[in-house]
Amino acid sequence: MLFWIIVAVMTAAVAALLLLPLLRAGAPGMVAGQHDAEVYRDQLDELKRDARNGLIPPEEAELARAEIARRLLAASARAERSAGPEGTSSACRANRLAQAAVIVVLPVVGLCLYMTTGSPELPDAPLVARLADPGDDIELLIAQAEKQLAANPDDGAGYDVLAPIYYRSGRFDDAISAFSNAIRLNGPSPQRLGGYAESLIARSGGLVAAEARTALEQSLALQPNDPRARFYLALGLEQDGKAAEALTAFREIVQTSPAGAPWLPLVNEHIAALAPAGGAPPADAARLGGPDAAAIADAATMSTDDRRQMIEGMVASLAAKLKDDPANLEGWQRIIRSYAVLGETAKAEGALREGLAAFPRAGDGGRQLLALAAELGIDTGRAP
């Protein structure tokens, strides 16, 4: 009820502001010509006074009286023509229509629009109530968890809730800190160690550095068949240039995974890249422009900006090599994934188009590139 009272008062205030100039414009006034007639009558009275007082000679007074009388008749005729048989001018009628629109049409149209597109029955949602029941609002979930942790910094359950939310929101530094506190307070588990390692890998732009590898190995000690930990460890071997060991590790994941597991397409993609057409795997990652073991070790000690610059430098080097050797399928896969990790979607789409120019859609290589693009959320519609 309070809401409707406020709306009514606001509508009345707006209508009053709009009506005020219209009412002033429509106030009754003299018809055109009446003002001139009044002036000429005043002039005749003044002329009579001057003639009686001898200020004007009789001949001049008579001539002036005749001229003023002529003008008075003309003004009276104009006033009669302006005041038509309807008693009002078209301007007055337009003014009245405008007033009616402000009083009736404007509020009715506004009310209909609100009833159609608004939510008059929606209850109030103050911040305290929204924090108590955040629903699917990620920002409110984060605010709620941070508020609880500020009051109780040793609440391990709070860090368990907050860490994956930070990760999904792209706040990788905060996710690393939250996972680390959850491990410290609640003890290590495959979920906490895997999340911690995955956050480290995401922050480094996809590089499996030593700290992440240690956490993954601890996770495997607790859960030997954890596919996430095994995948990232295999990826670390691939980045170290140990292609044969990486290929073996990826194949072991396939052998121990249930049929139809959601991670199998990505694992098979790496297997196809490491052993194209059933041939021998490449001897090292340097041939593909990827980072070697020393580069990955250095990345673990870099700041976020320095790490990103290093990744961008390696990507630029790989792009230059692909211009000279466009028939490098794994190279195209690496650069597309790198651009996606860096958040450079336009460059990832451009690399996909160039890769499909070398490996058409109909071929096995083109299908692998399209599958990778779909997994990374890259638009494949504009690719040739």
N, C-alpha and C positions, 0 to 999 in steps of 0.2 A: 504494500500500500504506500509506504514511504517513497518508493521509486516512482510510482505514478503521480504522486503529489509533486515531486521535484520536476518531473517531466512536464506536468501541467503548468507549473509556475514558469519554467523556462520557455515554454511555448507562448504563454501569455506575454512574457517580457519581450520576446522577439517580435511578436505580432504588434505590440504597442510601438516599438521602435520603427517598424515599417509603416504603421498607420499614421504616425505623427506628421510626417511631411505631406502625406496624401490629404489629411484633414485640413492642414493649413492651405494647401493648394485649392481645396474645394470649398473654402469658407465663402459665404455670400459676399459679394462685392459689387461695385457699380458695373453696369453693362457698358460696353464700349460706346463712348459719346456722351454718357451722362456726366462724367467728370468735366469735359470741355464745356458742357452747357452750364454747369454750376459756376465755372470761372467767368463765362461771358455774362451771366446774371450779376455776379459781383462787380464786374466792370461797369455795367449799366448803372448800378446803384451809386458807384463811386463817381461816374460821370455826372449824374444828377446833382450830387452834393457839390461838385466843383462848379457846375453851372449856376447853382443858387448862390454860391459864395462869390461869384464874379471872377473866378480863377480862369475860366475859359470863355472866349467870346461866343455869343449865341450861334453865329454861323458855323464855327468850328465844332461846337457842341452838337449841332444837328447832324453834321457830316459824320462825326465819330459815332453818334447814336445809331445812324443808319448802317454803318459798317459792322458795329458790334451786333446789331439785330440780325444782319444777314448771316453772320457766323453762328449766332445762337440758333437760328432756324436750321442751318446745315447740321450742327451737332445734335439737335433734337431728332432730326431725321435719321441720323446714324444710330442713335440709341433705340429708336423704334424698330429699325431693321434688325439690330442685334438681338433684341428680345423677341424671338419668333413665337409662333403659336403654341409650341410645346413648353414654353416657359423656361427652357434651359438650353445650353449650348452642347455641342458634341463633346467638348473638353470635359464638361461636368459629368456627362454620361460615362466617359472613359474613366474618370476619377472614381466614380462610384463602383464601376466594375472591378477596378484594382483593389478598392477597399474590401469588396466582397470576396475576392480571391485570397487576400491576406487573412480574413476572418474565418473563412470556411474551407477553401480548397487546400491551402497550405497545411493546416493541421491534419486534415483528413488524409492527404497524400503521405505525409510523414508517418502517421499512425499505421497506414496500410503497409508501407515499406518496412517499418519495424516489425510488424506482426508477421510479415512474410520472411524476412531475412534475419531478424533478431531472435533472441531467446529470452522472452519475458519471464518464463518460468524457471530460468537457470538460477540456482541459489548462489548466494555470496560465496566467494572463495578467498578469504583472507590468507595472508602468508603463513600464519601459524597453522591453520587447518591444512593448507597444501603441503607444508612440511611434515605434518603428521600422517598424511596419506598422499604421497607423491605420485602414485600410480606408475605410468610409463614415462614420466618427465625425468629425463636423465639429469638435467641440471639441478632439479629439486632433490633427486636421490643423492647426488654428490653433496649438495649443501647440507642435507640432513645427516649424512654419514660424517662429514667434516665437523658439524656441530657436536655430534656425539663424541667424536675422537678428541675434540678440543677440551671437552669436559672430562674425558677419561682416556688419556693417551696410551694406556696399557690395555685397551680393549682389542684383543686379537681378533675377535669376530668382526669388529668394525673394519679392520684392515682387510679381512677376507672379502667383505662385501665391496669395499671401495676400490681395491686393486684392479679387478677386472673391468670395472666401470671406467677407471682412468685409462686403461689400455684401449677399450673400445672407443673412447673419446679422443684418442690420439695424444693423450698427455703421458708420454712414455717415461719421462723423468719422474713424474709423480707415481706412475704405476710401479716403477722399479723400487722407489722408496716404500710404497705400501706393501708390495710383495715381500721386501726384505724385512719389514717390521712384522708381517704375519708369520714369516718363517721363524723370526726371533722369539715371538711370543707364543706361537702355537706349535712350533716344531716343523721340521721339513715334511713335505708330502709331495707326491707326484704333481698334483694340481698347482701347489704353490711354487715349487721349483721350476716346473714347466712354464708357468706364467711369468716368473722372474726372468728366465732365460729368453722367452719370447719377447719380452719388453726390451731386454738388452739388444736383441737382434733387430727389432724394429727401430730402436733409437739409432743404431749404427748403420741403418740403411740396408739391412739384409745380410750383414757380415756376421758370421758365427765366430765371435772372438773367444779368447781363452776363458774369460769369466763366465760367459754363457755356456761354454762347453763343460766347464766344471759342474755347473748346476744341472745340466742335462745328464751328465754321468751319475750324479747323485740320485736323480730321479729314476734312472734305469736300475740303479741298485735297489730301489724300493719297489719298482714295478718293471720287471725286465722286458715286458712286451708293450711298453707304452709307445704307440706309433709316432706321437708327436716328438718325443725325445729322440727316437731312432732316426726320424726323418731329418731333424736339424743336425744331428751328428753326422749323418751321411752327407748332408749339404756342406758341412764344415770340411769334410774330407775332399769334396769336389772343389771347394774354394781354395784349399791348400794345394791343389794340383795333383792330388792322389786319386786320379780318375779310376784306376782299376779297383782300389779299395772302396771308393764311393759306389761304383757300379755293383760290387758285391753286396754292399750294405743296402742299397736300394732294392736289389733283387730279394734279399732276405725279408725285407718288409712286405713285399708282394707275397712271398711264400707263407708268411705267418699271419696274413690279414684275411679276414672273412671275405667271401665273394660279395662284390658290390659295395665294398667299403668306400666312403666318400673321398678318402684321400688317395685312392689308387690311381685315378687319372693323372694327378700331379706327379706321383712317384713314377708312373710309366713314362711320363714326359721326360723326366730326368734320365731314365734308363735309355730311352730312344736317343737322347742327345749325347749320352756318353758312349753308346755303341750303335751308331747309325748304320742301318742296313745290315745289322748282324756282324759288322766288322770289329776290329780291335778298338778299344777305347783310346782316346788321345792320351799321350804320355804326360802332358802337363796343361795347366790352365793358362799359362802365359800365351800359348798359341792362340787362344780365344780372346785374349785381352782381359781376362779376369784377374782378380787379385791373387797374389801368391801368399804363402804362409807368413812371410815377413811383413807383408803389407797388412795382413789381418792382425798380427800381433801388435803392430804399431797403432792400428786403429783403436785398440782397447784403451790406450793411454791418452788419446786425443780429446779435445773439447768437442762439443756438438758441432760447432761451425767448422772446425778444422776437419772433422770426420766427413762432413758433408762435402767440403771442398775436395777431399781426397777421392770420394766416390764419384763426384762430378768429373774429376780429372780422368779417372779410369774409364768412365762412360764415354768421355770425349775421345780417348785413345781407341776404345773399341769401335766407336762410330767411324773413325778414320780408317781402321783396318777393314771394316765391312764395305767401305766404298771401293777398296782395292780388291776385296774378295767377297762379293755378295753371295756366293754359293755356300756360305757358312751358316747352316741352320741354327746351330747352338748359339752362335754369336748373335743372331737376330733374337732368339729367345732371351738371352741374357740382357740385351740392351732394352728390350721391351719391358722386362720385369724391373730393370733398374730405373727406367723413367717412371714407371708406376710407383715404385717405392719412394722416389724423390717427389712424387706428387705432380710431375710434369705430364699431365694427361695429353696435351696437344702433341708433345714430342713422342709420347708412346704411340699415339695414333699414327703419326708420321712414320715412325719406325715400322709399325705394322704394315702400312701401305708399301713401304720399300721392300720389306721382307716378302710380302705376297707377290711383288713384281718378280722376285727371284724364285719364289716357290709358289706357284699358282694354287688357288683354292682347291682344285680338283685333286692335286697330288697329296701324298702323305705328309710332306713338309708343310704345305699350306694348311692342311687340317690341324696339324700340331700347333701352328701359329694362331689359328683361329680359336682353338681350345684354350690356349694360354690367355688370349685376349679376353675371352668370355669369363675365365676364372678371375682375371684382374679387374673386370668391369670396364673394359675398354670397348668403345663403340666400334663394331665391325661393319656397320652398314655402309660407311663411306669408303671402305677399303675396296680396291679393285677385285 
